[in-house]
Every structure is written in structure tokens, then in C-alpha cells.
Amino acid sequence: PNMAECEVIFTRLHPMPAKGLAHGRAVAGVAVAIAEAVNRHSARSLDIELCRAGGWLHDIAKGQRDHEREGERWLRELGFDRAGAIVGAHRDLFWEPSMAVGEREIVYLADKLIQESRLVTVCEWFERKRTLHRDDATAIRAIDHWREQTELLVAAIGTEAGQPPAEIAKTAMVA
């Protein structure tokens, strides 16, 4: 969806609270900055507007059970399959170093660099999750698995972008 369509989605169809909008806007800004850096450095042609829309809309169903899957379903029903796939993968992304880095991976990582609407490290983001679920051994194992996978993704994106994603994110937060 373009930005006007995103606005209709999160103001009329599936209203988001101001806090959710601020988070989505920050994630979108970071995702766009990272995608632009990848495109510049690696001569790739990632879809910048898809990264922006995916970042804005990734938490559209926050508060719903399995919010990432529900948000994906909503967007697919509206005909936005590519954005839906990004939303559906923003929490538990399956990715391995042998796979390409695309818009889905960039939005996933951008979400892990933003807590509420402020920039954090991937380490801080996962430590917060570990603290929230400290009494659930199964959740801790899953969090540790996603953290390891995310660290591999950070390295891959850094190589494609020519600089660490956290550094790129800092410039997006200043802009």
C-alpha cells in the first residue's frame, strides 16, 4: 500500500493508538534507511516503499491474539500480499545466512532496533524480552534462538549495506 492507503488502514479500517503509530513510524524510518543503504552499497533494488509500508503497518493488529498473523490476514484481504507477508514475519522470522536479505528481513530487524519509538540495540531489545518472560523457560529458549538468528541477520545486512545497521538506524532517527 502507498502512504495514503496506509493512513486509511490505520485510521479507518484498523485504528491504531498514537503510541502504535509512533512506533510504526520509527520502524518505517529505520527500515527505509537500511534498505536505501543496501541499495546504494550492493546495487540491489529493494522496494523502499514496501519497507516503509511494512514498517508502518507491522503492528496493525497489536492487541489481537497472534497479532502478526492477524495483521497479515487483514492486509491480504485488502490485496496487499507483499506487505502482509512482511507483517506476518515481523516477530518470528525464518531466515538463514544462505538466504537473501529482502524487505521482510529489513523490517524485522528495524522492529528489533526500535522499542516504543526510541532506538535500542538488538541486545537491549532481546534482554527486555528475556526479562518479561524470565519465569518461562520455553519462552527464554525461543527468545535466545531468535536472538542468535537476528545477530546473523545483522551481520548479513551490515555486509550488504557496507555499515552496521545500528549506525544506519542512528541516522534515520536524526532525520
N, CA and C atoms as a LAMMPS dump frame, in Angstrom:
ITEM: TIMESTEP
0
ITEM: NUMBER OF ATOMS
525
ITEM: BOX BOUNDS ff ff ff
-5.0000000000000000e+02 5.0000000000000000e+02
-5.0000000000000000e+02 5.0000000000000000e+02
-5.0000000000000000e+02 5.0000000000000000e+02
ITEM: ATOMS id mol type element x y z
1 1 1 N 0.822 -1.208 0
2 1 2 C 0 0 0
3 1 3 C 0.86 1.263 0
4 2 1 N 0.359 2.288 -0.656
5 2 2 C 1.076 3.561 -0.599
6 2 3 C 0.755 4.24 0.74
7 3 1 N 1.343 5.392 0.987
8 3 2 C 1.178 6.026 2.293
9 3 3 C -0.26 6.46 2.547
10 4 1 N -0.956 6.918 1.517
11 4 2 C -2.365 7.297 1.693
12 4 3 C -3.201 6.079 2.069
13 5 1 N -2.915 4.946 1.439
14 5 2 C -3.638 3.717 1.766
15 5 3 C -3.294 3.243 3.183
16 6 1 N -2.033 3.382 3.567
17 6 2 C -1.636 3.026 4.939
18 6 3 C -2.423 3.855 5.946
19 7 1 N -2.552 5.144 5.656
20 7 2 C -3.279 6.015 6.566
21 7 3 C -4.734 5.604 6.706
22 8 1 N -5.357 5.228 5.615
23 8 2 C -6.743 4.756 5.672
24 8 3 C -6.813 3.474 6.505
25 9 1 N -5.857 2.59 6.291
26 9 2 C -5.84 1.323 7.031
27 9 3 C -5.744 1.569 8.526
28 10 1 N -4.784 2.407 8.963
29 10 2 C -4.609 2.545 10.402
30 10 3 C -5.396 3.679 11.04
31 11 1 N -6.185 4.405 10.267
32 11 2 C -7.069 5.387 10.895
33 11 3 C -8.535 4.977 10.792
34 12 1 N -8.922 4.329 9.69
35 12 2 C -10.337 3.984 9.496
36 12 3 C -10.634 2.499 9.615
37 13 1 N -9.846 1.67 8.969
38 13 2 C -10.148 0.236 8.942
39 13 3 C -9.713 -0.481 10.218
40 14 1 N -8.519 -0.203 10.665
41 14 2 C -7.957 -0.841 11.858
42 14 3 C -7.218 0.222 12.664
43 15 1 N -7.978 1.083 13.357
44 15 2 C -7.359 2.2 14.08
45 15 3 C -6.269 1.752 15.046
46 16 1 N -5.196 2.537 15.034
47 16 2 C -4.067 2.288 15.929
48 16 3 C -3.959 3.448 16.909
49 17 1 N -3.582 3.15 18.157
50 17 2 C -3.358 4.233 19.114
51 17 3 C -2.115 5.041 18.725
52 18 1 N -2.016 6.236 19.254
53 18 2 C -0.897 7.13 18.926
54 18 3 C 0.453 6.472 19.21
55 19 1 N 0.556 5.722 20.293
56 19 2 C 1.805 5.043 20.651
57 19 3 C 2.191 4.033 19.558
58 20 1 N 1.215 3.301 19.052
59 20 2 C 1.461 2.338 17.977
60 20 3 C 1.864 3.026 16.688
61 21 1 N 1.23 4.16 16.398
62 21 2 C 1.577 4.923 15.197
63 21 3 C 3.012 5.446 15.289
64 22 1 N 3.397 5.943 16.459
65 22 2 C 4.765 6.458 16.639
66 22 3 C 5.779 5.329 16.474
67 23 1 N 5.485 4.166 17.036
68 23 2 C 6.383 3.011 16.889
69 23 3 C 6.488 2.626 15.417
70 24 1 N 5.36 2.513 14.749
71 24 2 C 5.359 2.142 13.332
72 24 3 C 6.118 3.136 12.467
73 25 1 N 5.953 4.397 12.756
74 25 2 C 6.653 5.442 12.001
75 25 3 C 8.165 5.326 12.2
76 26 1 N 8.59 5.069 13.43
77 26 2 C 10.026 4.922 13.708
78 26 3 C 10.585 3.677 13.019
79 27 1 N 9.862 2.558 13.097
80 27 2 C 10.303 1.333 12.432
81 27 3 C 10.387 1.564 10.921
82 28 1 N 9.397 2.235 10.37
83 28 2 C 9.406 2.524 8.93
84 28 3 C 10.618 3.364 8.548
85 29 1 N 10.932 4.382 9.337
86 29 2 C 12.089 5.234 9.045
87 29 3 C 13.395 4.461 9.056
88 30 1 N 13.548 3.587 10.033
89 30 2 C 14.768 2.783 10.122
90 30 3 C 14.824 1.785 8.97
91 31 1 N 13.703 1.145 8.669
92 31 2 C 13.659 0.174 7.564
93 31 3 C 14.02 0.838 6.243
94 32 1 N 13.489 2.013 6.001
95 32 2 C 13.787 2.74 4.763
96 32 3 C 15.277 3.086 4.7
97 33 1 N 15.834 3.584 5.795
98 33 2 C 17.257 3.955 5.798
99 33 3 C 18.14 2.743 5.521
100 34 1 N 17.816 1.612 6.134
101 34 2 C 18.616 0.404 5.911
102 34 3 C 18.469 -0.072 4.471
103 35 1 N 17.247 -0.096 3.959
104 35 2 C 17.027 -0.537 2.576
105 35 3 C 17.751 0.37 1.586
106 36 1 N 17.72 1.671 1.815
107 36 2 C 18.429 2.597 0.932
108 36 3 C 19.93 2.346 0.972
109 37 1 N 20.466 2.088 2.169
110 37 2 C 21.9 1.804 2.29
111 37 3 C 22.258 0.515 1.558
112 38 1 N 21.439 -0.509 1.687
113 38 2 C 21.682 -1.763 0.965
114 38 3 C 21.649 -1.512 -0.534
115 39 1 N 20.652 -0.78 -1.004
116 39 2 C 20.555 -0.49 -2.436
117 39 3 C 21.777 0.269 -2.946
118 40 1 N 22.235 1.252 -2.186
119 40 2 C 23.407 2.04 -2.594
120 40 3 C 24.673 1.195 -2.616
121 41 1 N 24.888 0.424 -1.596
122 41 2 C 26.147 -0.299 -1.434
123 41 3 C 26.225 -1.557 -2.288
124 42 1 N 25.122 -2.226 -2.485
125 42 2 C 25.174 -3.523 -3.162
126 42 3 C 24.52 -3.518 -4.535
127 43 1 N 24.087 -2.361 -4.983
128 43 2 C 23.404 -2.232 -6.276
129 43 3 C 22.166 -3.124 -6.337
130 44 1 N 21.541 -3.342 -5.184
131 44 2 C 20.291 -4.092 -5.123
132 44 3 C 19.155 -3.149 -5.462
133 45 1 N 17.982 -3.676 -5.597
134 45 2 C 16.815 -2.824 -5.84
135 45 3 C 15.672 -3.226 -4.915
136 46 1 N 15.95 -3.117 -3.618
137 46 2 C 14.902 -3.377 -2.638
138 46 3 C 13.811 -2.33 -2.797
139 47 1 N 12.585 -2.71 -2.545
140 47 2 C 11.429 -1.821 -2.683
141 47 3 C 11.326 -0.947 -1.428
142 48 1 N 11.747 0.279 -1.554
143 48 2 C 11.783 1.22 -0.426
144 48 3 C 10.383 1.466 0.125
145 49 1 N 9.421 1.651 -0.763
146 49 2 C 8.053 1.935 -0.299
147 49 3 C 7.426 0.732 0.387
148 50 1 N 7.792 -0.466 -0.019
149 50 2 C 7.307 -1.667 0.668
150 50 3 C 7.905 -1.734 2.078
151 51 1 N 9.162 -1.364 2.211
152 51 2 C 9.775 -1.299 3.545
153 51 3 C 9.068 -0.263 4.412
154 52 1 N 8.755 0.885 3.82
155 52 2 C 8.063 1.942 4.571
156 52 3 C 6.683 1.447 5.02
157 53 1 N 5.911 0.881 4.102
158 53 2 C 4.563 0.405 4.43
159 53 3 C 4.627 -0.745 5.442
160 54 1 N 5.547 -1.679 5.228
161 54 2 C 5.685 -2.796 6.157
162 54 3 C 6.048 -2.331 7.558
163 55 1 N 6.935 -1.341 7.636
164 55 2 C 7.312 -0.791 8.936
165 55 3 C 6.148 -0.097 9.624
166 56 1 N 5.427 0.71 8.883
167 56 2 C 4.284 1.422 9.451
168 56 3 C 3.213 0.466 9.934
169 57 1 N 2.956 -0.576 9.144
170 57 2 C 1.812 -1.445 9.406
171 57 3 C 2.131 -2.712 10.194
172 58 1 N 3.389 -2.943 10.534
173 58 2 C 3.752 -4.244 11.104
174 58 3 C 2.976 -4.599 12.372
175 59 1 N 2.573 -3.634 13.153
176 59 2 C 1.817 -3.902 14.384
177 59 3 C 0.341 -3.531 14.253
178 60 1 N -0.182 -3.534 13.049
179 60 2 C -1.56 -3.106 12.814
180 60 3 C -2.571 -3.884 13.663
181 61 1 N -2.289 -5.129 13.97
182 61 2 C -3.223 -5.942 14.761
183 61 3 C -2.748 -6.133 16.202
184 62 1 N -1.844 -5.27 16.665
185 62 2 C -1.326 -5.37 18.04
186 62 3 C -2.511 -5.41 19.003
187 63 1 N -2.431 -6.309 19.956
188 63 2 C -3.536 -6.48 20.898
189 63 3 C -4.397 -7.688 20.557
190 64 1 N -4.321 -8.127 19.315
191 64 2 C -5.034 -9.328 18.884
192 64 3 C -4.161 -10.547 19.185
193 65 1 N -4.782 -11.689 19.346
194 65 2 C -4.013 -12.927 19.514
195 65 3 C -3.244 -13.181 18.226
196 66 1 N -1.974 -13.56 18.338
197 66 2 C -1.111 -13.77 17.17
198 66 3 C -1.195 -12.564 16.233
199 67 1 N -0.9 -11.395 16.781
200 67 2 C -1.116 -10.145 16.048
201 67 3 C -0.414 -10.097 14.701
202 68 1 N 0.747 -10.748 14.595
203 68 2 C 1.44 -10.71 13.309
204 68 3 C 0.67 -11.492 12.248
205 69 1 N 0.114 -12.626 12.61
206 69 2 C -0.677 -13.426 11.651
207 69 3 C -2 -12.732 11.325
208 70 1 N -2.612 -12.126 12.332
209 70 2 C -3.873 -11.425 12.105
210 70 3 C -3.654 -10.204 11.203
211 71 1 N -2.584 -9.46 11.454
212 71 2 C -2.269 -8.32 10.587
213 71 3 C -1.999 -8.767 9.16
214 72 1 N -1.289 -9.869 9.007
215 72 2 C -1.046 -10.431 7.669
216 72 3 C -2.361 -10.765 6.984
217 73 1 N -3.26 -11.405 7.713
218 73 2 C -4.561 -11.769 7.14
219 73 3 C -5.336 -10.529 6.695
220 74 1 N -5.359 -9.497 7.543
221 74 2 C -6.077 -8.274 7.195
222 74 3 C -5.529 -7.669 5.907
223 75 1 N -4.205 -7.578 5.825
224 75 2 C -3.596 -6.961 4.641
225 75 3 C -3.816 -7.809 3.387
226 76 1 N -3.741 -9.108 3.511
227 76 2 C -4.009 -9.979 2.358
228 76 3 C -5.46 -9.824 1.891
229 77 1 N -6.388 -9.695 2.831
230 77 2 C -7.794 -9.482 2.463
231 77 3 C -7.965 -8.18 1.674
232 78 1 N -7.122 -7.207 1.947
233 78 2 C -7.165 -5.927 1.233
234 78 3 C -6.385 -5.974 -0.082
235 79 1 N -5.742 -7.104 -0.368
236 79 2 C -4.992 -7.254 -1.608
237 79 3 C -3.523 -6.86 -1.507
238 80 1 N -3.029 -6.665 -0.301
239 80 2 C -1.643 -6.263 -0.101
240 80 3 C -0.821 -7.46 0.396
241 81 1 N -0.649 -8.442 -0.469
242 81 2 C 0.009 -9.693 -0.092
243 81 3 C 1.456 -9.503 0.335
244 82 1 N 2.21 -8.687 -0.383
245 82 2 C 3.631 -8.5 -0.04
246 82 3 C 3.789 -7.818 1.312
247 83 1 N 2.987 -6.798 1.567
248 83 2 C 3.029 -6.139 2.877
249 83 3 C 2.541 -7.107 3.953
250 84 1 N 1.54 -7.902 3.632
251 84 2 C 1.041 -8.898 4.581
252 84 3 C 2.113 -9.893 4.976
253 85 1 N 2.899 -10.34 4.001
254 85 2 C 3.976 -11.294 4.294
255 85 3 C 5.006 -10.681 5.232
256 86 1 N 5.297 -9.409 5.081
257 86 2 C 6.231 -8.721 5.975
258 86 3 C 5.653 -8.645 7.378
259 87 1 N 4.402 -8.255 7.482
260 87 2 C 3.742 -8.148 8.786
261 87 3 C 3.7 -9.512 9.47
262 88 1 N 3.4 -10.551 8.708
263 88 2 C 3.311 -11.894 9.268
264 88 3 C 4.629 -12.434 9.789
265 89 1 N 5.734 -11.908 9.316
266 89 2 C 7.061 -12.416 9.703
267 89 3 C 7.795 -11.499 10.679
268 90 1 N 7.186 -10.421 11.126
269 90 2 C 7.961 -9.447 11.9
270 90 3 C 8.297 -9.895 13.318
271 91 1 N 7.671 -10.932 13.803
272 91 2 C 8.009 -11.422 15.145
273 91 3 C 8.924 -12.639 15.082
274 92 1 N 8.519 -13.646 14.341
275 92 2 C 9.271 -14.901 14.251
276 92 3 C 9.675 -15.134 12.803
277 93 1 N 10.756 -14.555 12.412
278 93 2 C 11.233 -14.638 11.036
279 93 3 C 12.088 -15.874 10.843
280 94 1 N 11.752 -16.676 9.843
281 94 2 C 12.637 -17.774 9.473
282 94 3 C 13.613 -17.228 8.442
283 95 1 N 14.887 -17.237 8.79
284 95 2 C 15.93 -16.762 7.882
285 95 3 C 17.22 -17.484 8.23
286 96 1 N 17.984 -17.827 7.212
287 96 2 C 19.298 -18.437 7.387
288 96 3 C 20.298 -17.678 6.525
289 97 1 N 21.569 -17.707 6.897
290 97 2 C 22.584 -16.965 6.142
291 97 3 C 22.657 -17.319 4.653
292 98 1 N 22.186 -18.487 4.263
293 98 2 C 22.203 -18.846 2.842
294 98 3 C 21.074 -18.16 2.063
295 99 1 N 20.151 -17.519 2.78
296 99 2 C 19.012 -16.864 2.147
297 99 3 C 19.339 -15.399 1.851
298 100 1 N 18.679 -14.859 0.856
299 100 2 C 18.845 -13.442 0.519
300 100 3 C 18.21 -12.568 1.606
301 101 1 N 18.703 -11.355 1.685
302 101 2 C 18.101 -10.355 2.561
303 101 3 C 17.138 -9.542 1.704
304 102 1 N 15.904 -9.45 2.158
305 102 2 C 14.898 -8.685 1.427
306 102 3 C 14.156 -7.728 2.35
307 103 1 N 13.082 -7.195 1.846
308 103 2 C 12.28 -6.229 2.597
309 103 3 C 11.775 -6.813 3.917
310 104 1 N 11.368 -8.077 3.878
311 104 2 C 10.859 -8.759 5.07
312 104 3 C 11.915 -8.77 6.18
313 105 1 N 13.14 -9.112 5.842
314 105 2 C 14.219 -9.166 6.826
315 105 3 C 14.574 -7.784 7.351
316 106 1 N 14.52 -6.804 6.483
317 106 2 C 14.865 -5.44 6.894
318 106 3 C 13.83 -4.88 7.865
319 107 1 N 12.549 -5.095 7.593
320 107 2 C 11.515 -4.62 8.528
321 107 3 C 11.606 -5.376 9.851
322 108 1 N 11.846 -6.678 9.783
323 108 2 C 12.031 -7.471 11.001
324 108 3 C 13.139 -6.85 11.856
325 109 1 N 14.288 -6.592 11.247
326 109 2 C 15.408 -6.027 12.002
327 109 3 C 15.091 -4.621 12.499
328 110 1 N 14.482 -3.804 11.673
329 110 2 C 14.138 -2.441 12.1
330 110 3 C 13.259 -2.475 13.35
331 111 1 N 12.35 -3.436 13.414
332 111 2 C 11.494 -3.575 14.591
333 111 3 C 12.301 -3.933 15.831
334 112 1 N 13.398 -4.657 15.651
335 112 2 C 14.245 -5.041 16.787
336 112 3 C 15.2 -3.915 17.194
337 113 1 N 15.257 -2.86 16.406
338 113 2 C 16.09 -1.704 16.738
339 113 3 C 15.277 -0.556 17.347
340 114 1 N 13.962 -0.752 17.425
341 114 2 C 13.084 0.286 17.968
342 114 3 C 12.245 -0.292 19.098
343 115 1 N 12.292 0.347 20.236
344 115 2 C 11.437 -0.019 21.36
345 115 3 C 10.565 1.191 21.628
346 116 1 N 9.26 0.989 21.53
347 116 2 C 8.307 2.088 21.51
348 116 3 C 8.698 2.967 20.33
349 117 1 N 9.231 4.161 20.567
350 117 2 C 9.678 4.961 19.425
351 117 3 C 11.123 5.427 19.602
352 118 1 N 11.874 4.683 20.406
353 118 2 C 13.279 5.051 20.608
354 118 3 C 14.193 3.94 20.117
355 119 1 N 15.377 4.349 19.728
356 119 2 C 16.381 3.437 19.203
357 119 3 C 17.006 2.639 20.344
358 120 1 N 17.141 1.331 20.142
359 120 2 C 17.804 0.447 21.099
360 120 3 C 18.729 -0.483 20.324
361 121 1 N 19.585 -1.181 21.038
362 121 2 C 20.4 -2.199 20.386
363 121 3 C 19.594 -3.494 20.323
364 122 1 N 19.996 -4.379 19.433
365 122 2 C 19.363 -5.691 19.361
366 122 3 C 19.501 -6.39 20.713
367 123 1 N 20.654 -6.245 21.332
368 123 2 C 20.901 -6.844 22.639
369 123 3 C 19.891 -6.332 23.674
370 124 1 N 19.696 -5.022 23.716
371 124 2 C 18.721 -4.448 24.651
372 124 3 C 17.307 -4.966 24.384
373 125 1 N 16.945 -5.041 23.11
374 125 2 C 15.601 -5.488 22.735
375 125 3 C 15.351 -6.906 23.251
376 126 1 N 16.306 -7.81 23.008
377 126 2 C 16.132 -9.195 23.439
378 126 3 C 16.25 -9.347 24.953
379 127 1 N 17.082 -8.537 25.598
380 127 2 C 17.167 -8.606 27.062
381 127 3 C 15.843 -8.188 27.699
382 128 1 N 15.193 -7.209 27.109
383 128 2 C 13.877 -6.809 27.62
384 128 3 C 12.894 -7.965 27.504
385 129 1 N 12.928 -8.671 26.382
386 129 2 C 12.043 -9.827 26.193
387 129 3 C 12.37 -10.923 27.21
388 130 1 N 13.663 -11.148 27.441
389 130 2 C 14.058 -12.169 28.425
390 130 3 C 13.548 -11.79 29.822
391 131 1 N 13.635 -10.516 30.165
392 131 2 C 13.151 -10.056 31.468
393 131 3 C 11.644 -10.243 31.585
394 132 1 N 10.918 -9.903 30.55
395 132 2 C 9.457 -10.053 30.568
396 132 3 C 9.031 -11.506 30.745
397 133 1 N 9.817 -12.422 30.199
398 133 2 C 9.451 -13.841 30.218
399 133 3 C 10.387 -14.669 31.091
400 134 1 N 11.02 -14.045 32.057
401 134 2 C 12.061 -14.7 32.862
402 134 3 C 11.6 -15.986 33.556
403 135 1 N 10.319 -16.137 33.824
404 135 2 C 9.817 -17.323 34.512
405 135 3 C 9.322 -18.406 33.567
406 136 1 N 9.539 -18.232 32.287
407 136 2 C 9.047 -19.19 31.281
408 136 3 C 10.24 -19.728 30.484
409 137 1 N 10.709 -20.914 30.873
410 137 2 C 11.9 -21.489 30.249
411 137 3 C 11.718 -21.716 28.758
412 138 1 N 10.529 -22.108 28.343
413 138 2 C 10.265 -22.326 26.917
414 138 3 C 10.385 -21.016 26.146
415 139 1 N 9.823 -19.956 26.697
416 139 2 C 9.909 -18.646 26.046
417 139 3 C 11.355 -18.162 25.988
418 140 1 N 12.108 -18.382 27.05
419 140 2 C 13.517 -17.955 27.072
420 140 3 C 14.306 -18.676 25.989
421 141 1 N 14.07 -19.979 25.812
422 141 2 C 14.763 -20.726 24.747
423 141 3 C 14.41 -20.147 23.374
424 142 1 N 13.147 -19.839 23.166
425 142 2 C 12.725 -19.26 21.884
426 142 3 C 13.359 -17.885 21.678
427 143 1 N 13.368 -17.074 22.705
428 143 2 C 13.969 -15.736 22.615
429 143 3 C 15.451 -15.847 22.276
430 144 1 N 16.144 -16.77 22.932
431 144 2 C 17.573 -16.953 22.652
432 144 3 C 17.803 -17.423 21.22
433 145 1 N 16.939 -18.29 20.728
434 145 2 C 17.037 -18.74 19.33
435 145 3 C 16.866 -17.554 18.381
436 146 1 N 15.832 -16.736 18.6
437 146 2 C 15.58 -15.59 17.705
438 146 3 C 16.709 -14.571 17.803
439 147 1 N 17.285 -14.435 18.982
440 147 2 C 18.406 -13.502 19.134
441 147 3 C 19.609 -13.963 18.308
442 148 1 N 19.936 -15.252 18.377
443 148 2 C 21.053 -15.778 17.582
444 148 3 C 20.802 -15.57 16.095
445 149 1 N 19.602 -15.854 15.647
446 149 2 C 19.258 -15.681 14.243
447 149 3 C 19.345 -14.202 13.858
448 150 1 N 18.874 -13.337 14.731
449 150 2 C 18.901 -11.898 14.452
450 150 3 C 20.33 -11.383 14.372
451 151 1 N 21.219 -11.888 15.209
452 151 2 C 22.621 -11.462 15.15
453 151 3 C 23.254 -11.859 13.816
454 152 1 N 22.896 -13.03 13.289
455 152 2 C 23.38 -13.431 11.956
456 152 3 C 22.819 -12.495 10.88
457 153 1 N 21.565 -12.135 11.036
458 153 2 C 20.92 -11.224 10.088
459 153 3 C 21.565 -9.84 10.137
460 154 1 N 21.882 -9.365 11.326
461 154 2 C 22.561 -8.068 11.483
462 154 3 C 23.87 -8.083 10.696
463 155 1 N 24.629 -9.16 10.821
464 155 2 C 25.908 -9.258 10.104
465 155 3 C 25.686 -9.265 8.594
466 156 1 N 24.705 -10.02 8.138
467 156 2 C 24.436 -10.091 6.693
468 156 3 C 23.992 -8.746 6.138
469 157 1 N 23.109 -8.075 6.852
470 157 2 C 22.637 -6.763 6.387
471 157 3 C 23.778 -5.751 6.446
472 158 1 N 24.592 -5.828 7.477
473 158 2 C 25.741 -4.924 7.567
474 158 3 C 26.676 -5.085 6.389
475 159 1 N 26.899 -6.324 5.966
476 159 2 C 27.744 -6.583 4.796
477 159 3 C 27.106 -5.993 3.547
478 160 1 N 25.811 -6.21 3.377
479 160 2 C 25.129 -5.699 2.179
480 160 3 C 25.021 -4.181 2.173
481 161 1 N 24.933 -3.589 3.36
482 161 2 C 24.781 -2.131 3.457
483 161 3 C 26.119 -1.406 3.544
484 162 1 N 27.19 -2.146 3.835
485 162 2 C 28.504 -1.528 3.957
486 162 3 C 28.744 -0.851 5.284
487 163 1 N 27.826 -1.019 6.216
488 163 2 C 27.982 -0.478 7.566
489 163 3 C 26.981 -1.159 8.487
490 164 1 N 27.225 -1.125 9.786
491 164 2 C 26.312 -1.787 10.712
492 164 3 C 24.907 -1.171 10.67
493 165 1 N 23.878 -2.009 10.689
494 165 2 C 22.504 -1.482 10.68
495 165 3 C 22.229 -0.518 11.833
496 166 1 N 22.841 -0.732 12.991
497 166 2 C 22.622 0.176 14.123
498 166 3 C 23.109 1.587 13.811
499 167 1 N 24.207 1.686 13.065
500 167 2 C 24.714 3.012 12.664
501 167 3 C 23.766 3.677 11.673
502 168 1 N 23.246 2.883 10.747
503 168 2 C 22.276 3.419 9.786
504 168 3 C 21.029 3.895 10.524
505 169 1 N 20.588 3.106 11.511
506 169 2 C 19.394 3.461 12.276
507 169 3 C 19.561 4.791 12.996
508 170 1 N 20.766 5.054 13.506
509 170 2 C 21.014 6.332 14.188
510 170 3 C 20.763 7.505 13.26
511 171 1 N 21.181 7.376 12.001
512 171 2 C 20.96 8.475 11.062
513 171 3 C 19.482 8.632 10.746
514 172 1 N 18.738 7.532 10.736
515 172 2 C 17.293 7.61 10.461
516 172 3 C 16.562 8.306 11.6
517 173 1 N 17.027 8.106 12.817
518 173 2 C 16.355 8.696 13.972
519 173 3 C 16.637 10.187 14.088
520 174 1 N 17.736 10.651 13.474
521 174 2 C 18.081 12.07 13.493
522 174 3 C 17.258 12.811 12.445
523 175 1 N 17.026 12.141 11.325
524 175 2 C 16.327 12.775 10.193
525 175 3 C 14.912 13.145 10.509
